[in-house]
Amino acid sequence: MKLALVGCGAVTQAVYVPLLSRRRDLFEVTAVCDLSRTLADAVGDRLGAARRYTSVADLLADGGFDAVVMLFSGSHGDAVRQALAAGYAVLCEKPLALTRAEVAALPEGRLMVGYMKQYDPAVRRAEELLAELGGPEAVRSVEVTVLHPSGESQLAFANLTQARDVDPALLGSLRAAETALVSQALGEPASEAVRNVYGVSLGSICHDLSLLRRFTGSPAEISYVDSWGPAPGSIEISGSLPVAGRFAIRWHYMEDYPAYRETVVIHHDRGSLELVFPAPYLMNAPTTLTVVTGAGGAESRAEWRDVAEAFEVQLAAFHAFVNDGKPPLTGASGALEDIVTAQRIAARYAVQHGLPIGGEAA
């Protein structure tokens, strides 16, 4: 399957370039696109893609590929709309968009939204075990803790090519457009604190929202949200789950913390399922699933690991989606659920702190 990559930054260089290089049985990258010609050339050279662009419109107009992978930061709504309208299949890294309106504007087409943790073998095994226990009805609580050091420290090993050739005026206009989208989501008067909670919810916590969708369904209610420390700081979210039980998420940005660590624990009446995720950019580093059970008054703990790379499993799933019609774990509707949940989180935070909230979140 012939691919075009849009966005040649950190995740592309650290994750997608090595994966696509070793999965030439499934994919051929024929074109790359980035605002920075330096980055487009660097990624194009590594993947053998002769055609390099700095404009999505030019890339789509020239064609010569079957599908587009959207890997740049921020909202992907407009670029995905253009690609679907041109008839291409799309794999879009999260978040799909920053507003409900962007999702509503998407035409019909083949769209998969990338939440690689959903494709982690340990997550799929946890889903199987939860189903054996009775599904969401068996859950007493889901508790999430994320310890998030700086992106620079997580990617220091990757020897990334840096972009220094993008017009500052263009970057300024893109930032202004993104600010306008957030204002559409939260209302023009929304404070920086509310915007920060929303940004973190869609940029990082959305991974945990996507896991909740798989395990229990999206939250039924957002009961409590707080934030503290210098932005992005620490964020705490809790509420009720749709069938039974409650959830709690505690997300901490600590720039100098030694290593990324994410823990998701599902407690049920007969034990627990604990997932410990490594840093997302370390290829083939396994997530550990610890299964806690009991029998005859004794506690049993069993660990389960699989070194299959979640990003690679996700890419193979995209290939199966485009070629065989196998539905992805998240399409536009699932991505929209996460946007709505993020807006509910921002709205709860605003109400608790007496701050204005408007736009879609109102």
N, C-alpha and C positions, 0 to 999 in steps of 0.2 A: 504494500500500500504506500503510495507516494504522499509525503507530508510536507506542509509548510509550517515553519515555526515563527510565531510572532512574539517577540520579546527574547532578548539574548543576554539577560542579566544573571544574577547569582544562581537562582534555582535551575535555570537552563544549563549553565556551565557546570554546576556541581552535580546535578542529578540527570537531566535529560540527555546531555551529550554522551556521557559514558553508557547510559542504558540503550540509547538508539544506536550507538556504535556497536554494541554487542548483540542487538536484536535486528540485524540486517536480514534475518530470515522472515521478519514481519514487515519491516519498514525501510523505505528509502527517503531520506530528506532531500528534496529537490530545490527548496527555496527557504530563505530565512529573512526576517525583517526586524529591524530595531531602529529607534530614533537615532542611535549612535551607529555610524558606519563602521567605527572601530570594532564594536561588539559584533555587528553583523558579519564583518570579515573574519573575526576570530572564530566564531561559531561555524560559519560557512567553511572555513579552512579545515576545522576539525572533523566535520561531517561530510566533506566532499560535495557541498551544495554550491554550485557555480553561480546561482542567481541570488543576489543580495539586494534588499530594498530598505528604504527608510520611510516608506509610506504604505500603509495597509491597503489603501485604495489601489495603488499601482500593483501591488502583489496580487490582489484578487482579480484585477483586470487582466493580468497576463496569464493567470492560471497555470496549468501544467502539473497539477497535484489533485489528489482525491479528498484530502481532509486538511484542516487547519488546527494547530494546537496553540491556544492562547496562553502565554506564559508571562506576560508583563504584569506589573503591579497596578493596584487600583481597580476601578470599575472596568469590566470587560463588556458592558452592555452594548455599546454602539458598535464595537468591532465584531462582536458575535452576531449582531443584527445584520451587518453588512455581509458577513461570510455565509450565514444561513440564506439570506436573500439571493446570494450568488449561486446557491445550490450545493455548497460544500458541507460535509460533515464536520462537526466541531467538537474538540475536547478542550474545555475551558477550565483552567485552574480557578479555585475559589478565590474571592467571592465572584459569583456570576455578575453581580451588579450592586449598586449602592441604594437603589430605589426600586419600589414595586413597579413604578411606571416603566422603567427600562425593561423589566421582564415582560410586562404586558405588551410592549412594542415589538417583541421578537416574533418573526414569522414562523410558520411551521417548518420543521426540519429536523435533522439528526443531531441532537445536542446531548453531550455527556459532560457533567460537571465533576471536576477532579477533587475528591476528598480521599487522598490515598490511604488514610487510616481505616476507611471502610473496607479496603481490600487487603489489609494486613492479615496474614494467616491466623495470628492469635485472636484477632477480633472475630473472624469468621468462626473459629473454634468456640469462642465464648458465646456467640449467637446460638450455635448448635446445642451447647450445654444448657443455656437458658431455656431453649425450647423444650428440652427434655424435662426441665424442672416445672414447666407449666407456662412459660412465656412471661410477658409483662406482669401478669397477675401475681407472680411469685416474688416480685421485687419489693423489698422493704425500702431501700434507698440506693441512690447512685451518688457517689462522692468523687469529685475530681480535684486534683491539685496539679498545677502547672508551675514549674520553676523555670523561668525564661531568661537566660543570659542574652547579651547583645548578639545580634546577627553577625557582627564582625568576628567575635570570638568563636562562634559556631562554624564559620566558614574560613577561618584562618588557614586551614589545611589545604584549601582548594586552589590556591594560587590563581585567583580570578583576574581576568582582564577587566580593567576599569574603563569607564566611558568618561571622556573629558571633552568631547567634541560636539555636544548638543547645544544648540542655540539657547542661551539663558532666557530669552524672551519667549521661546516656544515652551520651555519648561514652566515658566510663569503662567502662561495661558492655560496649560494643562492643569496646573494646581488650582487656578481660579475656577476652571470647569468642574473639578472634583469638589471644591468647596461649595459650588452652587448645587451639585447633586446632593451633598449632605444637608444643605439647607432645605432642599425639596423634601428630604426624608424627615428632618427633625424640626423644620421651621427656621426662618431667618434669624430670630432672636436667640436660638439655642446657644448656650454657653460653651466655652471650650471644654469644660468638665464633661458635659453631656456628649459633646462631639467625640471626646476621647473614649468614653465608655462605648459609644457606638462603633468607633473605629476598631477598637480592640476586639469587640464582639464579632465583627464581620471579618477581621483580619487574622485572628488567631483562635479565639474561643469558639468560632464556628466549627472547628474540627470536633470539639466536644459536643456541640449541638448536633452535628451530623451523626455522632455515635449514639446520642440519645434517640435520634430518629430511628436508628437500626434496632436498638435494644428495647425501647419502651414507647416510642413516639415522641413528638415534640412536647415541651412542657405545656401542661394545662393552664398553669398560672405562674406568673413571676411575682413572688411575694416580697422579695427583699433584694435590693442592690446597693452596694456601697463601694467607695473607691477611696484610696488614701496613698500618700507618698507622691513624689515628683512624677509627673506624667511620663510614660503611660502608667506607672505606679502599680498598685495592687487593686484587684477588683474581685468582689464577692457577690455571687448571685445564688439565690435559692428559691425554691417553689415546689409546686406539686406536679406529679407526673399524671398522664392522662388516664391510666387504669388504676394504679395503686402506687403508694409510696411517694417519696419526695426526692429531690436532687439538690446538691450543693456543689458549686464550682468556685474554687479559689485560684485565681490566676495572679502570678507575681512576676513583674519584670524587675530583675536584679542584674544590672549590667555586668558585674564582676563575679556572678555566681559561677562555680567551677564547671558545671556541665548542665545542659538541658535535661530536664526530667519531667515526665508527665505520668501521673498515676490515675487510673480510673478503676474504682472499686464498686462492684455490684453486690450488695448484701441481700440475702434472701433468708427465709426462715431456717434453712438447713445448711447454710454455709455462706461462702463468698467466692466471687470471681474477681481476681485482681489483675489488671493489665498495667505493666510498666513499660512505657515507650522510651526508646533512646532518642538521641538527637535525630531529627528527620533527615539530615543531609549525609548521615553515615550509611553508605550503601551496604545492604545485607546484614546490618546489625539487628539481631532478632529482638522483637518484643517478647517479654516474658509474661506468660499467663500462669498465675498461681491459683489452683483450685483447692479451696478449703472445704472439707466435708467431715462428717463424724459418723462413727458406728460403734455401738457398744460402750458409749461413754468416752471414747477416745477421739482425738483430733487427728485428721490426716491432711497433709499438704503435698500436692503434686504439682510440679512445674512442667510447663509445655512451651517449647520454642520451635520456630521454623525459620531458617535463614532466607527463605524466599523474600525478595525485595518488594515491598508494598507498591512502590511506584511502578515497578516492572509488571506486577500482576495487573495494575490499573491500565497500563498501556496495552497489555494483551487483551483485557476486557474491552478496550476501545476498538481494537482490531476486530474482535468478535461481534461487537455492536454494529460496526459499519458493514462488515462482510456477511455476517450470518443473522443479523437482526436480533441478537441477544440483548435484552434491555439492560441499560446501565443501572447501577445502584442509586445514582442520583441524576435526575434530569432537571428540567426547568422548574417543575413543581416542587421538588425537594429543596432546590436552591432558594426558591421563593419562601418556603417555610422558614428557612434560616434567616432570611432578611426580615420577615415579619417578627420572628422571635427576637432578633437583635433590636428592632424598633420597640418592642414591648419592654425589653431590658432598659433601653435608654429612657423610655417614658416613665417607667417605675422609678428610676434613679432621679429623674427631674422632679416628679411629684414628691418623693420623699424629702428632697432638699429644697423644695419651694422654688424651683427653677422653671423658666418657660419651656414649653414643648408645643410644637405645632406640626405642620406638614403631614406627611403620611402617618407618622407615629401618633398623632393626636387621635 
